[in-house]
């Protein structure tokens, strides 16, 4: 039967359409759809080049914790192939985050940070510490953007992908520190980490990794053999099919573990890439160049940037490392 819009054609054209072979009718129908799309594009602006659509940006909530970062670390913007906006929360120390409880003042600063990233046009918001899972519910309720405050937010998907095959090794900076978060992981992710499906591996005894516990520079070259050795050992002892790196400073070792074990490694960077890929142009197919291009400049963020002078003075680690208090 003719398409619904066939009777909108002049009678002569309508009769011509009825006499076309089926394959020609299909071709004309497709041409008509293309023409409609192009007509709409001409009315609204150049197809795929809407100047009002900015390139998607990642928003990262930072601890009040300054340290020298490495590429691969979530706090190093060069770890990403898209723009990143950082916002520190004055007073939110690693210890406070680890305990999962903020003071009323810090909580307000945390809310301000989330709203700030939203106002900056970020498409997805995350945190720079795996323990920020404690604040997932709070952040997600504030805004309508996707929020994954910890790499552990990816654990349900990884679990589903390997539900009937092997175990998942969860690497963390310190296994004893992760244990108190068991109930929160269960509540937020629906994952029971005490099940045999999961193996918790702490990296606290890896030579070269200890600087992360006191804000020092991570020694990648020294620490890599130790991280890889732990991965190989757990694969020998358990039927591990995948790795989940909970600590946001572990991604610099992900490729080494992938190469050594030939198994997938999920971490803070893969979590961000997953969500951000849903917001940017896929150049391989479909409509291309539909948002503004990014110039590739990450800038030079320093802990405390994006804060008012008054808020900067509340940063606990303001005098550590290269952090400068701007006035």
URBEL-V648155 format. One record per residue. N is the residue number from 1. RES is the residue in three letters. SS is DSSP state (H for helix, E for strand, L for the rest). D_CENTER is the distance of its C-alpha to the mean C-alpha in Angstrom with 1 decimal. Layout:
BEGIN
N/RES/SS/D_CENTER ; N/RES/SS/D_CENTER
END
This chain:
BEGIN
1/UNK/L/48.7 ; 2/UNK/L/47.9 ; 3/UNK/L/44.6 ; 4/UNK/H/44.6 ; 5/UNK/H/44.8 ; 6/UNK/H/47.7 ; 7/UNK/H/50.3 ; 8/UNK/H/48.9 ; 9/UNK/L/50.4 ; 10/UNK/L/54.0 ; 11/UNK/H/56.3 ; 12/UNK/H/57.2 ; 13/UNK/H/53.5 ; 14/UNK/H/53.0 ; 15/UNK/H/55.9 ; 16/UNK/H/54.7 ; 17/UNK/H/51.4 ; 18/UNK/H/53.2 ; 19/UNK/H/55.1 ; 20/UNK/L/52.0 ; 21/UNK/L/51.1 ; 22/UNK/H/48.0 ; 23/UNK/H/45.8 ; 24/UNK/H/46.8 ; 25/UNK/H/46.0 ; 26/UNK/H/42.5 ; 27/UNK/H/42.1 ; 28/UNK/H/43.5 ; 29/UNK/H/41.2 ; 30/UNK/H/38.1 ; 31/UNK/H/39.6 ; 32/UNK/H/40.1 ; 33/UNK/H/36.4 ; 34/UNK/H/35.4 ; 35/UNK/H/37.9 ; 36/UNK/H/36.6 ; 37/UNK/H/33.1 ; 38/UNK/H/34.4 ; 39/UNK/H/36.7 ; 40/UNK/H/33.9 ; 41/UNK/H/32.0 ; 42/UNK/H/35.1 ; 43/UNK/H/35.5 ; 44/UNK/H/32.0 ; 45/UNK/L/31.5 ; 46/UNK/L/30.8 ; 47/UNK/L/28.9 ; 48/UNK/L/25.3 ; 49/UNK/L/25.7 ; 50/UNK/L/25.3 ; 51/UNK/L/25.3 ; 52/UNK/L/23.9 ; 53/UNK/L/20.4 ; 54/UNK/L/18.3 ; 55/UNK/L/15.5 ; 56/UNK/L/12.1 ; 57/UNK/E/10.5 ; 58/UNK/E/7.3 ; 59/UNK/E/8.8 ; 60/UNK/E/8.8 ; 61/UNK/E/11.6 ; 62/UNK/E/13.7 ; 63/UNK/L/16.4 ; 64/UNK/L/19.9 ; 65/UNK/L/19.9 ; 66/UNK/L/20.7 ; 67/UNK/L/20.8 ; 68/UNK/L/20.9 ; 69/UNK/L/17.5 ; 70/UNK/L/17.3 ; 71/UNK/L/15.3 ; 72/UNK/L/12.6 ; 73/UNK/L/12.1 ; 74/UNK/L/9.1 ; 75/UNK/L/12.0 ; 76/UNK/L/13.3 ; 77/UNK/H/12.3 ; 78/UNK/H/14.0 ; 79/UNK/H/11.2 ; 80/UNK/L/9.6 ; 81/UNK/L/11.6 ; 82/UNK/L/11.1 ; 83/UNK/L/12.1 ; 84/UNK/E/10.6 ; 85/UNK/E/12.4 ; 86/UNK/E/13.0 ; 87/UNK/E/15.2 ; 88/UNK/E/17.0 ; 89/UNK/L/18.7 ; 90/UNK/L/22.3 ; 91/UNK/L/23.7 ; 92/UNK/L/20.6 ; 93/UNK/L/21.5 ; 94/UNK/H/20.0 ; 95/UNK/H/23.1 ; 96/UNK/H/22.6 ; 97/UNK/H/19.0 ; 98/UNK/H/20.3 ; 99/UNK/H/23.0 ; 100/UNK/L/20.9 ; 101/UNK/L/23.3 ; 102/UNK/L/23.3 ; 103/UNK/L/26.5 ; 104/UNK/H/27.2 ; 105/UNK/H/26.9 ; 106/UNK/H/23.5 ; 107/UNK/H/22.3 ; 108/UNK/H/23.4 ; 109/UNK/H/21.7 ; 110/UNK/H/18.4 ; 111/UNK/H/19.1 ; 112/UNK/H/20.1 ; 113/UNK/H/16.8 ; 114/UNK/H/14.8 ; 115/UNK/H/17.5 ; 116/UNK/H/17.5 ; 117/UNK/H/13.9 ; 118/UNK/H/14.9 ; 119/UNK/H/18.1 ; 120/UNK/L/16.6 ; 121/UNK/L/15.3 ; 122/UNK/E/11.5 ; 123/UNK/E/10.1 ; 124/UNK/E/7.0 ; 125/UNK/E/7.2 ; 126/UNK/E/6.1 ; 127/UNK/E/8.8 ; 128/UNK/L/10.2 ; 129/UNK/L/12.2 ; 130/UNK/H/12.1 ; 131/UNK/H/15.0 ; 132/UNK/H/13.4 ; 133/UNK/H/13.4 ; 134/UNK/H/16.8 ; 135/UNK/H/15.8 ; 136/UNK/H/13.4 ; 137/UNK/H/16.5 ; 138/UNK/H/17.6 ; 139/UNK/H/14.6 ; 140/UNK/H/14.2 ; 141/UNK/H/17.9 ; 142/UNK/H/18.0 ; 143/UNK/L/16.2 ; 144/UNK/L/15.8 ; 145/UNK/L/12.3 ; 146/UNK/E/9.6 ; 147/UNK/E/8.6 ; 148/UNK/E/7.0 ; 149/UNK/L/8.6 ; 150/UNK/L/8.7 ; 151/UNK/H/7.9 ; 152/UNK/H/11.1 ; 153/UNK/H/9.8 ; 154/UNK/H/9.5 ; 155/UNK/H/13.1 ; 156/UNK/H/15.0 ; 157/UNK/H/14.0 ; 158/UNK/H/14.8 ; 159/UNK/H/18.0 ; 160/UNK/H/19.0 ; 161/UNK/H/18.8 ; 162/UNK/L/21.0 ; 163/UNK/L/23.0 ; 164/UNK/L/26.4 ; 165/UNK/L/25.8 ; 166/UNK/L/25.6 ; 167/UNK/E/23.5 ; 168/UNK/E/20.0 ; 169/UNK/E/20.1 ; 170/UNK/E/17.8 ; 171/UNK/E/17.9 ; 172/UNK/E/17.8 ; 173/UNK/L/19.3 ; 174/UNK/L/22.2 ; 175/UNK/H/23.1 ; 176/UNK/H/25.5 ; 177/UNK/H/22.9 ; 178/UNK/H/20.6 ; 179/UNK/H/23.6 ; 180/UNK/L/24.1 ; 181/UNK/L/20.7 ; 182/UNK/H/22.0 ; 183/UNK/H/23.0 ; 184/UNK/H/19.8 ; 185/UNK/H/17.9 ; 186/UNK/H/20.6 ; 187/UNK/H/20.6 ; 188/UNK/H/16.9 ; 189/UNK/H/16.0 ; 190/UNK/L/19.6 ; 191/UNK/L/19.7 ; 192/UNK/L/22.8 ; 193/UNK/L/22.0 ; 194/UNK/L/25.7 ; 195/UNK/L/26.4 ; 196/UNK/L/27.5 ; 197/UNK/L/24.4 ; 198/UNK/E/22.5 ; 199/UNK/E/23.4 ; 200/UNK/E/22.2 ; 201/UNK/E/22.5 ; 202/UNK/E/22.7 ; 203/UNK/L/22.6 ; 204/UNK/L/24.7 ; 205/UNK/L/27.7 ; 206/UNK/L/26.2 ; 207/UNK/L/28.2 ; 208/UNK/L/26.2 ; 209/UNK/L/23.3 ; 210/UNK/H/25.2 ; 211/UNK/H/24.5 ; 212/UNK/H/21.2 ; 213/UNK/H/23.4 ; 214/UNK/L/25.3 ; 215/UNK/L/23.0 ; 216/UNK/L/24.5 ; 217/UNK/L/23.3 ; 218/UNK/L/21.8 ; 219/UNK/L/24.3 ; 220/UNK/H/22.3 ; 221/UNK/H/25.6 ; 222/UNK/H/27.2 ; 223/UNK/H/24.4 ; 224/UNK/H/23.4 ; 225/UNK/H/26.6 ; 226/UNK/H/26.3 ; 227/UNK/H/22.7 ; 228/UNK/H/23.9 ; 229/UNK/H/27.1 ; 230/UNK/H/25.4 ; 231/UNK/H/23.4 ; 232/UNK/H/26.7 ; 233/UNK/H/28.7 ; 234/UNK/H/26.6 ; 235/UNK/H/26.8 ; 236/UNK/H/30.5 ; 237/UNK/H/31.0 ; 238/UNK/L/28.7 ; 239/UNK/L/27.8 ; 240/UNK/E/24.2 ; 241/UNK/E/22.4 ; 242/UNK/E/18.7 ; 243/UNK/E/16.8 ; 244/UNK/E/14.0 ; 245/UNK/E/13.3 ; 246/UNK/L/12.8 ; 247/UNK/L/13.5 ; 248/UNK/L/11.0 ; 249/UNK/L/13.9 ; 250/UNK/L/14.5 ; 251/UNK/H/12.4 ; 252/UNK/H/15.4 ; 253/UNK/H/17.4 ; 254/UNK/H/15.4 ; 255/UNK/H/17.5 ; 256/UNK/H/20.7 ; 257/UNK/H/20.2 ; 258/UNK/H/19.4 ; 259/UNK/H/22.6 ; 260/UNK/H/24.7 ; 261/UNK/H/24.0 ; 262/UNK/L/23.1 ; 263/UNK/L/20.6 ; 264/UNK/E/16.9 ; 265/UNK/E/14.5 ; 266/UNK/E/11.1 ; 267/UNK/L/9.1 ; 268/UNK/H/6.3 ; 269/UNK/H/6.0 ; 270/UNK/H/6.6 ; 271/UNK/H/4.2 ; 272/UNK/H/1.5 ; 273/UNK/H/5.3 ; 274/UNK/H/6.3 ; 275/UNK/H/5.6 ; 276/UNK/H/6.5 ; 277/UNK/L/9.3 ; 278/UNK/L/10.8 ; 279/UNK/L/11.5 ; 280/UNK/L/13.2 ; 281/UNK/L/16.5 ; 282/UNK/L/17.1 ; 283/UNK/L/20.0 ; 284/UNK/L/21.6 ; 285/UNK/L/23.0 ; 286/UNK/L/23.4 ; 287/UNK/L/23.7 ; 288/UNK/L/22.7 ; 289/UNK/L/22.2 ; 290/UNK/L/21.7 ; 291/UNK/L/19.8 ; 292/UNK/L/20.5 ; 293/UNK/L/19.7 ; 294/UNK/L/17.8 ; 295/UNK/L/20.2 ; 296/UNK/L/17.9 ; 297/UNK/L/18.9 ; 298/UNK/L/16.3 ; 299/UNK/L/19.2 ; 300/UNK/L/20.1 ; 301/UNK/L/18.4 ; 302/UNK/L/20.5 ; 303/UNK/L/19.8 ; 304/UNK/L/21.5 ; 305/UNK/L/20.9 ; 306/UNK/L/20.4 ; 307/UNK/L/22.7 ; 308/UNK/L/26.3 ; 309/UNK/H/29.0 ; 310/UNK/H/29.8 ; 311/UNK/H/26.3 ; 312/UNK/H/26.0 ; 313/UNK/L/29.2 ; 314/UNK/L/27.6 ; 315/UNK/L/25.1 ; 316/UNK/L/26.3 ; 317/UNK/L/25.3 ; 318/UNK/L/26.4 ; 319/UNK/L/29.1 ; 320/UNK/L/27.1 ; 321/UNK/L/26.6 ; 322/UNK/L/26.2 ; 323/UNK/L/25.1 ; 324/UNK/L/27.6 ; 325/UNK/L/28.7 ; 326/UNK/L/29.1 ; 327/UNK/L/31.8
END
